[in-house]
Amino acid sequence: MSHPSFPHRLFVRNFVLIFFLFAVFALSPAPLALAADSTNMKTLTAEELLHLLSSPAKPLLFQVGSHMLYMQAHIPGSEYIGAGNTPDGLQRLNARVSKLPKKTAIVLYCGCCPWSHCPNVNPAYDALTQLGFTNVKVLYIAGNFGSDWADKGYPVAKGE
């Protein structure tokens, strides 16, 4: 029995290496660029948002996370837009703001998971800034909506 030729072994080794790299990247969590990154976004705290919501000049408030999360609990007066990391969510966001002045105050929030893993706020924020909106902020939610908003006794609405 003869051993495989050198080119055949090289091909197999490269194939295994490529397969391994593909598996590592395919099974990895969302790329860091998609996770929430407060260095690229204007953020505000829950307390700052509460103050804004009690003022006469209330911002538009868009929930850009999952629909199930919105149905379970959301900030009163917020609108469900759709997951900010999906084409459908971004299309709905674009349609919702298409006729608004570019200086409209808009606050985005998600709260699906810890801030460093949220896949929704960055794409929604980027979409609005690319459309020319200049007064967009993101509610900083360190852990999740439950622990950082609802459990603190801040106002919550349920359902649609």
MDTraj code that builds the backbone (N, CA, C; nanometers):
import mdtraj as md
import numpy as np

residues = "MET SER HIS PRO SER PHE PRO HIS ARG LEU PHE VAL ARG ASN PHE VAL LEU ILE PHE PHE LEU PHE ALA VAL PHE ALA LEU SER PRO ALA PRO LEU ALA LEU ALA ALA ASP SER THR ASN MET LYS THR LEU THR ALA GLU GLU LEU LEU HIS LEU LEU SER SER PRO ALA LYS PRO LEU LEU PHE GLN VAL GLY SER HIS MET LEU TYR MET GLN ALA HIS ILE PRO GLY SER GLU TYR ILE GLY ALA GLY ASN THR PRO ASP GLY LEU GLN ARG LEU ASN ALA ARG VAL SER LYS LEU PRO LYS LYS THR ALA ILE VAL LEU TYR CYS GLY CYS CYS PRO TRP SER HIS CYS PRO ASN VAL ASN PRO ALA TYR ASP ALA LEU THR GLN LEU GLY PHE THR ASN VAL LYS VAL LEU TYR ILE ALA GLY ASN PHE GLY SER ASP TRP ALA ASP LYS GLY TYR PRO VAL ALA LYS GLY GLU".split()
xyz = np.array([
    [0.0842, -0.1165, 0.0000],
    [0.0000, 0.0000, 0.0000],
    [0.0888, 0.1230, 0.0000],
    [0.0588, 0.2173, -0.0864],
    [0.1414, 0.3372, -0.0963],
    [0.0801, 0.4518, -0.0168],
    [0.1650, 0.5439, 0.0251],
    [0.1197, 0.6617, 0.0983],
    [0.0660, 0.7654, 0.0009],
    [-0.0271, 0.8475, 0.0471],
    [-0.0792, 0.9523, -0.0415],
    [0.0331, 1.0446, -0.0868],
    [0.0188, 1.0945, -0.2047],
    [0.1208, 1.1833, -0.2600],
    [0.1224, 1.3162, -0.1845],
    [0.2320, 1.3881, -0.1969],
    [0.2483, 1.5161, -0.1287],
    [0.1377, 1.6144, -0.1646],
    [0.1033, 1.6361, -0.2925],
    [-0.0040, 1.7309, -0.3247],
    [-0.1381, 1.6887, -0.2629],
    [-0.1646, 1.5600, -0.2560],
    [-0.2893, 1.5127, -0.1979],
    [-0.2939, 1.5440, -0.0481],
    [-0.1827, 1.5189, 0.0227],
    [-0.1774, 1.5498, 0.1666],
    [-0.1931, 1.6991, 0.1907],
    [-0.1300, 1.7805, 0.1063],
    [-0.1404, 1.9253, 0.1194],
    [-0.2862, 1.9691, 0.0997],
    [-0.3517, 1.9125, 0.0016],
    [-0.4925, 1.9452, -0.0234],
    [-0.5786, 1.9086, 0.0976],
    [-0.5603, 1.7902, 0.1507],
    [-0.6389, 1.7451, 0.2654],
    [-0.6124, 1.8348, 0.3855],
    [-0.4854, 1.8654, 0.4113],
    [-0.4526, 1.9517, 0.5245],
    [-0.5162, 2.0894, 0.5082],
    [-0.5082, 2.1484, 0.3907],
    [-0.5683, 2.2801, 0.3670],
    [-0.7204, 2.2735, 0.3782],
    [-0.7783, 2.1659, 0.3291],
    [-0.9230, 2.1506, 0.3387],
    [-0.9665, 2.1444, 0.4848],
    [-0.8954, 2.0686, 0.5648],
    [-0.9275, 2.0575, 0.7070],
    [-0.9116, 2.1932, 0.7750],
    [-0.8060, 2.2651, 0.7443],
    [-0.7824, 2.3967, 0.8026],
    [-0.8948, 2.4939, 0.7647],
    [-0.9312, 2.4962, 0.6385],
    [-1.0395, 2.5851, 0.5934],
    [-1.1703, 2.5463, 0.6597],
    [-1.1999, 2.4186, 0.6682],
    [-1.3224, 2.3727, 0.7334],
    [-1.3235, 2.4153, 0.8801],
    [-1.2098, 2.4001, 0.9488],
    [-1.1996, 2.4388, 1.0890],
    [-1.2245, 2.5889, 1.1055],
    [-1.1611, 2.6715, 1.0228],
    [-1.1800, 2.8162, 1.0325],
    [-1.3249, 2.8551, 1.0035],
    [-1.3838, 2.7930, 0.9037],
    [-1.5238, 2.8195, 0.8722],
    [-1.6115, 2.7843, 0.9912],
    [-1.5894, 2.6697, 1.0528],
    [-1.6699, 2.6274, 1.1677],
    [-1.6537, 2.7241, 1.2843],
    [-1.5318, 2.7706, 1.3092],
    [-1.5083, 2.8644, 1.4191],
    [-1.5852, 2.9933, 1.3953],
    [-1.5769, 3.0496, 1.2750],
    [-1.6466, 3.1757, 1.2471],
    [-1.7970, 3.1572, 1.2369],
    [-1.8420, 3.0474, 1.1811],
    [-1.9858, 3.0241, 1.1661],
    [-2.0533, 3.0012, 1.3006],
    [-1.9845, 2.9398, 1.3948],
    [-2.0438, 2.9088, 1.5242],
    [-2.0147, 3.0139, 1.6304],
    [-1.9378, 3.1158, 1.5948],
    [-1.9062, 3.2221, 1.6903],
    [-2.0285, 3.3087, 1.7133],
    [-2.0330, 3.3799, 1.8277],
    [-2.1407, 3.4756, 1.8487],
    [-2.1362, 3.5841, 1.7421],
    [-2.2351, 3.6698, 1.7409],
    [-2.2414, 3.7778, 1.6428],
    [-2.1105, 3.8557, 1.6432],
    [-2.0697, 3.9031, 1.5268],
    [-1.9468, 3.9806, 1.5215],
    [-1.9539, 4.1006, 1.6152],
    [-1.8410, 4.1396, 1.6681],
    [-1.8354, 4.2493, 1.7626],
    [-1.8950, 4.3765, 1.7046],
    [-1.8806, 4.3975, 1.5762],
    [-1.9332, 4.5195, 1.5156],
    [-2.0840, 4.5288, 1.5295],
    [-2.1529, 4.4161, 1.5426],
    [-2.2980, 4.4188, 1.5562],
    [-2.3429, 4.4368, 1.7005],
    [-2.2562, 4.4089, 1.7950],
    [-2.2931, 4.4250, 1.9353],
    [-2.3016, 4.5732, 1.9680],
    [-2.3811, 4.6055, 2.0690],
    [-2.3954, 4.7450, 2.1083],
    [-2.2603, 4.8027, 2.1465],
    [-2.2328, 4.9207, 2.0973],
    [-2.1036, 4.9837, 2.1194],
    [-2.1260, 5.1313, 2.1496],
    [-2.1187, 5.1669, 2.2770],
    [-2.1492, 5.3043, 2.3157],
    [-2.0455, 5.4048, 2.2665],
    [-1.9322, 5.3592, 2.2158],
    [-1.8361, 5.4549, 2.1610],
    [-1.8833, 5.5099, 2.0277],
    [-1.9709, 5.4371, 1.9585],
    [-2.0210, 5.4814, 1.8283],
    [-2.1615, 5.5389, 1.8348],
    [-2.2243, 5.5353, 1.9516],
    [-2.3624, 5.5807, 1.9630],
    [-2.3763, 5.6810, 2.0763],
    [-2.4716, 5.7711, 2.0601],
    [-2.5085, 5.8598, 2.1700],
    [-2.6052, 5.7811, 2.2578],
    [-2.5746, 5.7716, 2.3862],
    [-2.6583, 5.6935, 2.4769],
    [-2.7170, 5.7829, 2.5847],
    [-2.8176, 5.7306, 2.6524],
    [-2.8720, 5.7960, 2.7702],
    [-2.9108, 5.6906, 2.8712],
    [-2.9152, 5.7300, 2.9960],
    [-2.9491, 5.6386, 3.1044],
    [-3.1002, 5.6315, 3.1205],
    [-3.1452, 5.5349, 3.1987],
    [-3.2880, 5.5214, 3.2278],
    [-3.3405, 5.6481, 3.2946],
    [-3.2651, 5.7037, 3.3863],
    [-3.3070, 5.8242, 3.4573],
    [-3.3192, 5.9426, 3.3613],
    [-3.2253, 5.9539, 3.2691],
    [-3.2322, 6.0616, 3.1693],
    [-3.3543, 6.0441, 3.0791],
    [-3.3822, 5.9193, 3.0410],
    [-3.5001, 5.8953, 2.9578],
    [-3.6285, 5.9271, 3.0339],
    [-3.6380, 5.8875, 3.1591],
    [-3.7561, 5.9196, 3.2391],
    [-3.7791, 6.0701, 3.2447],
    [-3.6728, 6.1451, 3.2610],
    [-3.6829, 6.2911, 3.2626],
    [-3.7355, 6.3429, 3.1283],
    [-3.6807, 6.2913, 3.0185],
    [-3.7260, 6.3326, 2.8855],
    [-3.8730, 6.2989, 2.8625],
    [-3.9148, 6.1803, 2.9092],
    [-4.0529, 6.1373, 2.8871],
    [-4.1528, 6.2197, 2.9670],
    [-4.1060, 6.2868, 3.0722],
    [-4.1957, 6.3708, 3.1501],
    [-4.1932, 6.5163, 3.1023],
    [-4.1128, 6.5455, 3.0028],
    [-4.1033, 6.6819, 2.9496],
    [-4.2028, 6.6993, 2.8349],
    [-4.2349, 6.8241, 2.8013],
    [-4.3282, 6.8495, 2.6899],
    [-4.2729, 6.8028, 2.5547],
    [-4.1420, 6.8051, 2.5392],
    [-4.0797, 6.7657, 2.4124],
    [-4.0356, 6.6199, 2.4185],
    [-4.1324, 6.5306, 2.4295],
    [-4.1005, 6.3876, 2.4381],
    [-4.0400, 6.3380, 2.3064],
    [-3.9388, 6.2535, 2.3153],
    [-3.8835, 6.1953, 2.1924],
    [-3.9729, 6.0806, 2.1434],
    [-3.9568, 6.0458, 2.0168],
    [-4.0163, 5.9215, 1.9682],
    [-3.9355, 5.8093, 2.0303],
    [-4.0020, 5.7049, 2.0721],
    [-3.9361, 5.5950, 2.1411],
    [-3.9649, 5.4662, 2.0645],
    [-3.8597, 5.4043, 2.0103],
    [-3.8730, 5.2839, 1.9292],
    [-3.8057, 5.1663, 1.9965],
    [-3.8803, 5.0577, 2.0131],
    [-3.8237, 4.9328, 2.0623],
    [-3.7788, 4.8543, 1.9404],
    [-3.6500, 4.8219, 1.9346],
    [-3.5925, 4.7559, 1.8175],
    [-3.5453, 4.6142, 1.8497],
    [-3.6096, 4.5517, 1.9479],
    [-3.5768, 4.4146, 1.9856],
    [-3.6819, 4.3175, 1.9359],
    [-3.7002, 4.2114, 2.0107],
    [-3.7944, 4.1075, 1.9686],
    [-3.9385, 4.1468, 2.0006],
    [-4.0290, 4.0980, 1.9197],
    [-4.1708, 4.1258, 1.9406],
    [-4.2201, 4.0629, 2.0703],
    [-4.1698, 3.9443, 2.1028],
    [-4.2104, 3.8772, 2.2267],
    [-4.1725, 3.9628, 2.3479],
    [-4.0526, 4.0184, 2.3467],
    [-4.0086, 4.1053, 2.4553],
    [-4.1013, 4.2267, 2.4657],
    [-4.1357, 4.2848, 2.3522],
    [-4.2249, 4.4012, 2.3518],
    [-4.3613, 4.3646, 2.4099],
    [-4.4139, 4.2498, 2.3716],
    [-4.5451, 4.2068, 2.4206],
    [-4.5425, 4.1824, 2.5717],
    [-4.4331, 4.1285, 2.6223],
    [-4.4223, 4.0999, 2.7657],
    [-4.4136, 4.2278, 2.8469],
    [-4.3332, 4.3210, 2.8022],
    [-4.3170, 4.4477, 2.8738],
    [-4.2380, 4.5453, 2.7872],
    [-4.2867, 4.6680, 2.7825],
    [-4.2168, 4.7725, 2.7090],
    [-4.2414, 4.9069, 2.7763],
    [-4.1666, 5.0062, 2.7357],
    [-4.1819, 5.1400, 2.7909],
    [-4.3104, 5.1996, 2.7338],
    [-4.3996, 5.2486, 2.8197],
    [-4.5237, 5.3077, 2.7700],
    [-4.4956, 5.4181, 2.6673],
    [-4.5711, 5.4155, 2.5613],
    [-4.5538, 5.5138, 2.4551],
    [-4.4533, 5.4734, 2.3495],
    [-4.3808, 5.3650, 2.3734],
    [-4.2845, 5.3213, 2.2723],
    [-4.3568, 5.2455, 2.1622],
    [-4.2961, 5.2459, 2.0457],
    [-4.3502, 5.1754, 1.9299],
    [-4.2608, 5.0560, 1.8992],
    [-4.3247, 4.9441, 1.8696],
    [-4.2474, 4.8284, 1.8264],
    [-4.2134, 4.8464, 1.6794],
    [-4.0856, 4.8417, 1.6482],
    [-4.0399, 4.8601, 1.5103],
    [-4.0008, 4.7278, 1.4465],
    [-3.9432, 4.6393, 1.5223],
    [-3.8899, 4.5144, 1.4688],
    [-3.7436, 4.5038, 1.5075],
    [-3.6921, 4.3844, 1.5033],
    [-3.5527, 4.3622, 1.5422],
    [-3.4600, 4.4432, 1.4522],
    [-3.3765, 4.5234, 1.5144],
    [-3.2878, 4.6124, 1.4409],
    [-3.1797, 4.5434, 1.3608],
    [-3.1619, 4.4146, 1.3809],
    [-3.0583, 4.3427, 1.3055],
    [-3.1174, 4.2620, 1.1905],
    [-3.2448, 4.2858, 1.1572],
    [-3.3077, 4.2127, 1.0464],
    [-3.3462, 4.3089, 0.9343],
    [-3.3474, 4.2612, 0.8115],
    [-3.3919, 4.3465, 0.7011],
    [-3.5348, 4.3985, 0.7220],
    [-3.6231, 4.3136, 0.7752],
    [-3.7611, 4.3557, 0.7990],
    [-3.7672, 4.4676, 0.9030],
    [-3.6929, 4.4530, 1.0120],
    [-3.6910, 4.5559, 1.1149],
    [-3.6363, 4.6878, 1.0624],
    [-3.5292, 4.6822, 0.9860],
    [-3.4711, 4.8036, 0.9304],
    [-3.5638, 4.8678, 0.8268],
    [-3.6337, 4.7852, 0.7511],
    [-3.7297, 4.8376, 0.6533],
    [-3.8452, 4.9074, 0.7251],
    [-3.8950, 4.8475, 0.8325],
    [-4.0026, 4.9101, 0.9095],
    [-3.9566, 5.0402, 0.9732],
    [-3.8328, 5.0415, 1.0224],
    [-3.7772, 5.1633, 1.0809],
    [-3.7686, 5.2731, 0.9756],
    [-3.7162, 5.2389, 0.8607],
    [-3.7034, 5.3342, 0.7512],
    [-3.8403, 5.3896, 0.7109],
    [-3.9389, 5.3013, 0.6986],
    [-4.0736, 5.3458, 0.6612],
    [-4.1322, 5.4377, 0.7677],
    [-4.1088, 5.4065, 0.8937],
    [-4.1653, 5.4856, 1.0037],
    [-4.1078, 5.6272, 1.0073],
    [-3.9808, 5.6436, 0.9755],
    [-3.9173, 5.7747, 0.9858],
    [-3.9086, 5.8493, 0.8535],
    [-3.9554, 5.7892, 0.7462],
    [-3.9335, 5.8449, 0.6120],
    [-3.9859, 5.9869, 0.5941],
    [-4.0904, 6.0254, 0.6639],
    [-4.1482, 6.1585, 0.6456],
    [-4.1194, 6.2528, 0.7623],
    [-4.0337, 6.2086, 0.8541],
    [-4.0034, 6.2901, 0.9719],
    [-3.8893, 6.3875, 0.9431],
    [-3.8905, 6.5032, 1.0095],
    [-3.7760, 6.5941, 0.9977],
    [-3.6498, 6.5272, 1.0532],
    [-3.5376, 6.5580, 0.9948],
    [-3.4107, 6.4941, 1.0337],
    [-3.3666, 6.5319, 1.1752],
    [-3.4256, 6.6362, 1.2336],
    [-3.3902, 6.6764, 1.3701],
    [-3.4832, 6.6150, 1.4744],
    [-3.5739, 6.5265, 1.4329],
    [-3.6669, 6.4623, 1.5258],
    [-3.5892, 6.3890, 1.6342],
    [-3.6309, 6.4083, 1.7591],
    [-3.5677, 6.3368, 1.8705],
    [-3.6191, 6.1930, 1.8719],
    [-3.5269, 6.0997, 1.8617],
    [-3.5600, 5.9569, 1.8582],
    [-3.4737, 5.8843, 1.9600],
    [-3.5373, 5.7978, 2.0384],
    [-3.4645, 5.7122, 2.1320],
    [-3.4943, 5.5677, 2.0959],
    [-3.3898, 5.4897, 2.0792],
    [-3.4006, 5.3471, 2.0500],
    [-3.3704, 5.2682, 2.1763],
    [-3.4330, 5.1520, 2.1896],
    [-3.3945, 5.0604, 2.2976],
    [-3.4284, 4.9192, 2.2571],
    [-3.3610, 4.8246, 2.3229],
    [-3.3857, 4.6829, 2.2993],
    [-3.4046, 4.6136, 2.4330],
    [-3.2944, 4.5779, 2.4990],
    [-3.3026, 4.5118, 2.6287],
    [-3.3145, 4.3615, 2.6218],
    [-3.2817, 4.3031, 2.5072],
    [-3.2939, 4.1582, 2.4907],
    [-3.1888, 4.0814, 2.5705],
    [-3.0740, 4.1447, 2.5894],
    [-2.9613, 4.0739, 2.6500],
    [-2.8615, 4.1776, 2.6990],
    [-2.7504, 4.1348, 2.7557],
    [-2.6517, 4.2336, 2.7995],
    [-2.6068, 4.3247, 2.6850],
    [-2.5820, 4.4495, 2.7207],
    [-2.5444, 4.5533, 2.6239],
    [-2.4355, 4.5054, 2.5281],
    [-2.3333, 4.4416, 2.5798],
    [-2.2203, 4.4007, 2.4964],
    [-2.2555, 4.2916, 2.3961],
    [-2.3748, 4.2325, 2.4069],
    [-2.4154, 4.1268, 2.3142],
    [-2.5373, 4.1645, 2.2303],
    [-2.5944, 4.2811, 2.2537],
    [-2.7181, 4.3187, 2.1834],
    [-2.6916, 4.3354, 2.0339],
    [-2.7611, 4.2584, 1.9510],
    [-2.7392, 4.2684, 1.8070],
    [-2.8290, 4.3720, 1.7397],
    [-2.9167, 4.4375, 1.8145],
    [-3.0211, 4.5187, 1.7518],
    [-2.9995, 4.6690, 1.7501],
    [-2.9400, 4.7264, 1.8547],
    [-2.9351, 4.8719, 1.8612],
    [-2.8356, 4.9347, 1.7634],
    [-2.7202, 4.8743, 1.7457],
    [-2.6223, 4.9326, 1.6523],
    [-2.6763, 4.9440, 1.5101],
    [-2.7314, 4.8368, 1.4518],
    [-2.7806, 4.8494, 1.3143],
    [-2.8929, 4.9528, 1.3010],
    [-2.9817, 4.9601, 1.4000],
    [-3.0911, 5.0578, 1.3943],
    [-3.0355, 5.1996, 1.4062],
    [-2.9432, 5.2205, 1.4990],
    [-2.8810, 5.3516, 1.5167],
    [-2.8069, 5.3922, 1.3885],
    [-2.7283, 5.3000, 1.3344],
    [-2.6536, 5.3291, 1.2118],
    [-2.7472, 5.3634, 1.0964],
    [-2.8582, 5.2913, 1.0856],
    [-2.9532, 5.3173, 0.9776],
    [-3.0093, 5.4592, 0.9884],
    [-3.0456, 5.4999, 1.1091],
    [-3.1012, 5.6342, 1.1267],
    [-2.9977, 5.7426, 1.0989],
    [-2.8758, 5.7231, 1.1448],
    [-2.7735, 5.8256, 1.1195],
    [-2.7377, 5.8308, 0.9711],
    [-2.7393, 5.7167, 0.9040],
    [-2.7120, 5.7167, 0.7598],
    [-2.8245, 5.7843, 0.6822],
    [-2.9445, 5.7827, 0.7371],
    [-3.0569, 5.8530, 0.6740],
    [-3.0511, 6.0032, 0.7022],
    [-2.9591, 6.0454, 0.7874],
    [-2.9414, 6.1872, 0.8144],
    [-3.0038, 6.2367, 0.9430],
    [-3.0540, 6.1465, 1.0273],
    [-3.1127, 6.1882, 1.1544],
    [-3.0009, 6.2278, 1.2501],
    [-3.0179, 6.3431, 1.3133],
    [-2.9108, 6.4011, 1.3943],
    [-2.9391, 6.3999, 1.5441],
    [-3.0598, 6.3615, 1.5832],
    [-3.0961, 6.3643, 1.7250],
    [-3.1412, 6.2249, 1.7701],
    [-3.0544, 6.1271, 1.7500],
    [-3.0845, 5.9876, 1.7832],
    [-3.0004, 5.9458, 1.9032],
    [-3.0650, 5.8811, 1.9992],
    [-2.9942, 5.8276, 2.1157],
    [-3.0428, 5.6854, 2.1411],
    [-2.9624, 5.6126, 2.2174],
    [-2.9959, 5.4751, 2.2526],
    [-2.9991, 5.4647, 2.4051],
    [-3.1048, 5.4049, 2.4554],
    [-3.1151, 5.3798, 2.5990],
    [-3.0134, 5.2729, 2.6361],
    [-2.9230, 5.3082, 2.7267],
    [-2.8216, 5.2130, 2.7721],
    [-2.8866, 5.1169, 2.8711],
    [-2.8911, 4.9894, 2.8342],
    [-2.9454, 4.8841, 2.9194],
    [-2.8322, 4.7835, 2.9407],
    [-2.7718, 4.7889, 3.0584],
    [-2.6521, 4.7083, 3.0851],
    [-2.6795, 4.5586, 3.0801],
    [-2.7855, 4.5124, 3.1463],
    [-2.8127, 4.3693, 3.1547],
    [-2.9246, 4.3255, 3.0620],
    [-3.0468, 4.3666, 3.0959],
    [-3.1634, 4.3386, 3.0122],
    [-3.2782, 4.4284, 3.0576],
    [-3.3843, 4.4323, 2.9806],
    [-3.4950, 4.5224, 3.0093],
    [-3.5589, 4.4920, 3.1446],
    [-3.5702, 4.3658, 3.1779],
    [-3.6306, 4.3278, 3.3050],
    [-3.5540, 4.3826, 3.4237],
    [-3.4253, 4.3528, 3.4306],
    [-3.3469, 4.3939, 3.5480],
    [-3.3124, 4.5420, 3.5478],
    [-3.2965, 4.6024, 3.4320],
    [-3.2521, 4.7415, 3.4262],
    [-3.3646, 4.8430, 3.4073],
    [-3.4861, 4.7950, 3.3906],
    [-3.5994, 4.8869, 3.3772],
    [-3.7165, 4.8406, 3.4636],
    [-3.7765, 4.7285, 3.4271],
    [-3.8993, 4.6819, 3.4952],
    [-3.8767, 4.6559, 3.6432],
    [-3.7706, 4.5848, 3.6793],
    [-3.7448, 4.5516, 3.8193],
    [-3.7123, 4.6740, 3.9048],
    [-3.6781, 4.7833, 3.8427],
    [-3.6479, 4.9069, 3.9160],
    [-3.7742, 4.9890, 3.9414],
    [-3.8874, 4.9376, 3.8947],
    [-4.0136, 5.0067, 3.9180],
    [-4.0445, 5.1159, 3.8176],
    [-3.9686, 5.1240, 3.7089],
    [-3.9976, 5.2211, 3.6054],
    [-4.1255, 5.1801, 3.5318],
    [-4.1951, 5.2723, 3.4690],
    [-4.3232, 5.2401, 3.4063],
    [-4.3103, 5.1357, 3.2951],
    [-4.4071, 5.0444, 3.2931],
    [-4.4079, 4.9353, 3.1956],
    [-4.5505, 4.9187, 3.1428],
    [-4.5589, 4.8915, 3.0138],
    [-4.6851, 4.8555, 2.9506],
    [-4.6699, 4.7140, 2.8985],
    [-4.7828, 4.6446, 2.8817],
    [-4.7795, 4.5070, 2.8301],
    [-4.8710, 4.4967, 2.7084],
    [-4.8398, 4.4002, 2.6222],
    [-4.9198, 4.3815, 2.5018],
    [-4.8870, 4.4845, 2.3958],
    [-4.9751, 4.4972, 2.3009],
    [-4.9546, 4.5940, 2.1915],
    [-4.9678, 4.7277, 2.2473],
])
top = md.Topology()
chain = top.add_chain()
for i, resn in enumerate(residues, 1):
    res = top.add_residue(resn, chain, resSeq=i)
    for name in ("N", "CA", "C"):
        top.add_atom(name, md.element.get_by_symbol(name[0]), res)
traj = md.Trajectory(xyz[None], top)
